[in-house]
Amino acid sequence: MNLDGLNKMQRKAVLHDEGPLLVLAGAGSGKTRVLTTSIAYLIEEKNIDPRNIIAITFTNKAANEMKERISKLLGMDVSHLWIGTFHSICARILRMNIDKIGYDRNFTIYDTSDQKTLIKEIINELGTKVNPDIDKVEIEEKIILPEENKVYILLNKPEGYITSVKDEKDRKTVIDLVNVKERIYPVGRLDYDSSGLIILTNDGDLYNKIMHPRVKVVKRYIAVCTGEFTPRELDKFRKGIDIGGYITADANIKVIKVEDGKSTVEIGIHEGKNRQIRRMCSALGHDVLSLKRVAVGEIKLGYLRRGEWRNLTKEELDYINSL
């Protein structure tokens, strides 16, 4: 192949055939000429299979120019060579192999204009109204249910209710106390024998914001226990207690009063192990006679009577969303 039309550096680039080569040059300096001559040289002089060469550019104009130049250099049709834009090369690979994942090779790729047209059609179709009482919407044989209105409820749970949606033993649940049409579920849990603040919702995001371990929202309780806590026991409670193969995290405890051989204490924990406070107190030799949750973070039970519920306020929801 005649390389006389190339300067010294261009010729050096064309003859390079081992390892990668980066060509840095300004506009009009002959980069395209070097690339096309290099491809022709590899095919004609080095007997490289054209199927093992790929040339990618950004525009159809540049790709077509490369094809024309290589065709003149080789004196042959080069339409079969892998020369094209990123999009055209990828589309070609897809058409060759897409049947392997179950798709038809005769697919269409939408350009910007096609995409705008499709979006307009979708927007028009979105205007179709559905009556959820009589209409049924399906996608790929799966029934799509309408999104429920999000509800956020604070309940003062009495003792004797299960913190669950239903109970295998047919005991009363917290759901029995709340009269809403939405399908709600409790956030966290309170023991059957415990009372106080429980949040119920149908919003999974809110559940994660409160219950995720990284958040460490402190739940506060009022507990009445047997006996009197010593200073050493209070210190152990705060630093962590072995409750049977598990050491609890740091906790808060404050004695409110001691009367008739019983202690009333305020406890704050950010964990939620099963019957954790009862097990912590028991490990120190004190049985819990009654346990009431009075706050979850900055959300407080207040003067809500047992068995009553209310919706969370905007301020309370803002607090949860800030976690």
N, C-alpha and C positions, 0 to 999 in steps of 0.2 A: 504494500500500500504506500502510495506517495504521500510523504509527510513534509514535503518541501515548503508548503505554504504556512507552516507553523513556526513560531519563534522558538528559541531554545527552551524556555520554561514550559511553553505549551507542549512541545515535543516530549519533554521529560514527563509531564503529567499523563500524556497519552500512552507512553511506553511503560508506565508503572503498572504492574500486574500482580503485586504481592502485598496483601494487607490493605487497610483503609488508607484513603488519601483525601485530605481536605484542601479544596481549592478556594483561596480567598482572592477576589479580584473585583474591581469596580465595574459599573455599567459600561457596556460597549467594548470590553477588553477581550472578548472571545470565549467566555465561559461555555456557552452553548456549543460553540465549535469544538472545544476541547472534549466535551462530554459526548457529542455525537461521533466524533472521530475515534474516541476511545472505544465506544461500543462497536463501531465498524471494525476497528483494529482487532478487538478480542474475537469477533466472529470470523473474520477473514484470515488473520495471521496466526491466531492462537487456537483456532478451531473450537472455540467455546460454544456449547449448545445455546442457541438464542433463548431457549426456555429457562436457562439459568441466569439470565440477565434481566434486571428490572430497573426502569428509569421512571422516577416519580417527580412531578412538578406541581405547581399550584393552579395553573390555568389550562384550559383546553387549547388556547392559542399556542402556548409554549409547547404543549405535548404534540400538537399537529406539526409544528415547525420542526421539532426533533425527528419525527417520523419521516418528513419530507427530506431532510438532510441525510439521514441514514440510508433512506431508499436510494438517493442519488449516489452516495458513496459506494454502496454495495451493488447497485444496478438490479434491485429486486424489490418485490412487494414485502413490506414490513408490517403490514396491518396485524399480523399474528403476534408481534413482539409485545412484551410487557412494558409498554410506554403509555403513560396517562397521568391523570391527576390522582390525588389521594382518594377522592370519591369514586372515580371510575375503576381504579385498580381494586379497591375494596368491594365494589359491586360485582366485579368480574369474579373475584374469589368466592363471594357469596353465591353467585349463580352456579358455580362449579360444585359447591359443597353443601348448599343449604338443604338439599333433599335428605341429607344424613340426620338432620334433626326434625324431619317431618314436615318441611315447608315446600311449597311449589316453587320451582325455579323462575316461573313467570311472574315474579313480584314487581311492584312498581315503587320507585323511590320518589317521594314528593319533594319538589323544590319549594322555595319560599312562597311562590304564588299559589301552588297547590295546597300548602299548609294553611294559608290564610282562608282559602275557599272552604276547606274542611272545617276549620274552626267556626266559620260563620254558619255552616250547616248544623254543627253540633249545638251552637248557641240557639239556633231556631228550634231544634228538637227539644232542648231543655225547657222550652216554653210549654211543652205538653204537660198538662196537669193530671195528677194521679189522685184518685180517691182511695185512701188506704183502707177504707171499710169494705170496698167492693172490688178494687183492682188488685191484681197480682203482678209484681215485676220480677222477671227472671233474667239472669245472665248465665249462660252456659249451664242451664238446668238447675241453677242455684237461686233460691228465692231470696230477693233483697228486701229486707224489712226497713220501714221508715225509721229514721233516727229519732230516738226518744228525746223529749225535752229534758235537759239536765236539771236534776234536783239535788239539793244539799240540805240535809236535815240533821239537827242536833236533838238527841233523845236523852231524857233522864231515865235510864234503864232501872227498873226495880229488881230486887232479888227474885229468883225463881223463873227467870227467862233465859233461854239459850241465845247466845250471840251468833246467830246463823240464819240462813234463809229458811231452812227446814230442819227437822230433827227426826232421826230414825225411830226414836222412842215416843214420838208424837207429843213431845213436851212443847210448851208455849215458847215462841221465839220473839225476838225484838220486832220482827216484821209484823206480827199480830198487833202491835201497838201503834203502827203508823198507817194511816189511811190515805195512800196515794195510788194513782193508777200505774205509775212507772215501776219497772222492775228494779228495785234497789237492793243493795247489799251492805253489810256493816264494814266499816274501816277499822281493822284491828279487832280485838275481842275483849270481853269482860267475862269473868267466870260466872257460872250459874248462880253462885251464892254472893256475887258482888253486885254493886249498883253504881249508878252515876253516868257520866258523860260518854256517849257513844255517837259517832258520826255515821250516817247512812247516805249513800249516794249511788248514782248509776254512771258516775264519771271515773273511768279508770285512771286518768291522769292525776286526779286529785288523790286517789288512793296511793299512788306511787310517791307523790310529793310528801305525804305524811309518813308512810311506812318504810320508805327506802332507808337502809342502814346508814348511809352517808349523811342523812339529814339530822339525825339525833335529836328529834323533837322530844322535849321533856314532858312526860305525863305525870301529873301531880295527884296524889291520893290522900284521903284521910282514913287512917286505920285505927281501930280499937283493938288492943292486944292484951293478953294476960301478962301480969307481972310488971315490973319496972325495969326499963333499960338502964344499964350502967354506962358510965362514960366510955369504958373500954368496948362495950358492945356497940355503942353508937359509932365509935371510930372504925370498928371492923365493918359495920354496915356500909359506911361511906366509902371504904377503900376496896370493897369487893369480898364476896362470900362464896365459898364452895357450896353449891346447892345440889351436889350429886354429879360429879364429873364435869362441872362447868363453874368457872369463876366469874361472878357477875362483874360488870363494869362499875366505875365510880357512881355513887348514888348520893342523894341528899336525904337527910332525915332530921326532923326537928320535933322535940317533945312539946306538945301543946298543954297537956295536963296529966296528972297522975291522981287517980281517985278510986277508992274501994278495990285496991289491988289490980287496977287496970290502967294501962297507958294509952292516951290518945296521941297519935303522932301524925305529922305530915311528911309524906315520902315523895320524892321525885326521882324517876328513872327514865332513861331514854331507850331501854331495851324492851322486849316484849315476850320473854320466855313464858311457857305455860305455867300459870299460877306462881309467877316469880316472886312477888312480894310475900305471899304466904310461905313459900319455901325459904326465903331469906330470913324471915322472922323465926320460923321454926328451927332453922339452923342455930339460932341464938337462944333457943329455949322458950320462945314466946309464940303462943297460938294466936292467930288472927280471928277475932270474934266478929268483926264487921269490916268491910272494905268498900270505900266509895271513891270513884274517880271524879275529881272536881275541875280538872283542866287538862287540855292538850295544847301545849305551847301557850300561845296567847288567847286561845279560845277557852272561855270559862263557862261552867255550868250555871252559875248565878243562882237565881231563886226559882228556877224551873222545878215544878213539883214532880214527884215520881210518876212515871208513866206518861208524862206530857212531852210534847216535842214542838220544835219551831224550826223555821228555815234559818240557815246561816245568813248573817248580815253581809252586806257588801264589804265592810271593813274586815270581817273574818275571812272572806274569800280572797281578798287582796293579800292578807297575811299569808294564807296557804300558798298562793301563787308566787309569793316572794321567797319561799323556801328553796 
